[in-house]
Amino acid sequence: MAVSVETIINNVARTLLDTAFRTWTRAEHVANLNDAIRLICGDFKLDAYPKREFVTLVAGIAQDLPAGGVALIDITDNEVSKRSVTQTDLAILQEENRFWPRGTQQAEVENFAADPRTPRKFYVFPPNDGSGSVRITYGAIPDELTGSSGESVPLSD
């Protein structure tokens, strides 16, 4: 069950002995809650707000997550052929075929690899021709809360 923004703000105000919102306004509490959500999703638990969608790839091996994406979680299949995509270790891919980045470009992806040091980037094999599209799951940062009535926190309990 989703927690409402109103519940969190009221609980914080009660803890701070400021239920009249004289010291900290509701807007300040909402801003602080937005900061907390951004830190959780962007720094501490990169999969706290997962999104799943088809993404069109660019030509070559190096790909980027959509705007707002913070870390790749998985790539499951190609959009057109529905062929599954298998994760592989980047070091193994490089050891197996030193020239894989120069391979023949095609639309369908067989494998993907990610480097945890660059969580917003991933690599595809064979190199894409710019017309491929794969279904990815990635961690993102949700839209900012406004504090409007009935609004819920977009993270799971």
HELIX and SHEET records of a PDB file:
HELIX    1   1 VAL A    5  THR A   15  1                                  11    
HELIX    2   2 ARG A   26  LEU A   39  1                                  14    
HELIX    3   3 ILE A   40  PHE A   44  3                                   5    
HELIX    4   4 LEU A   90  GLU A   96  1                                   7    
HELIX    5   5 TRP A  100  ARG A  102  5                                   3    
SHEET    1   A 3 PRO A  50  THR A  56  0                                        
SHEET    2   A 3 SER A 133  ALA A 140 -1                                        
SHEET    3   A 3 GLY A  69  ASN A  78 -1                                        
SHEET    1   B 4 ALA A  59  ASP A  64  0                                        
SHEET    2   B 4 LYS A 121  ASP A 129 -1                                        
SHEET    3   B 4 ASN A 111  ALA A 114 -1                                        
SHEET    4   B 4 THR A  86  GLN A  87  1                                        
END                                                                             
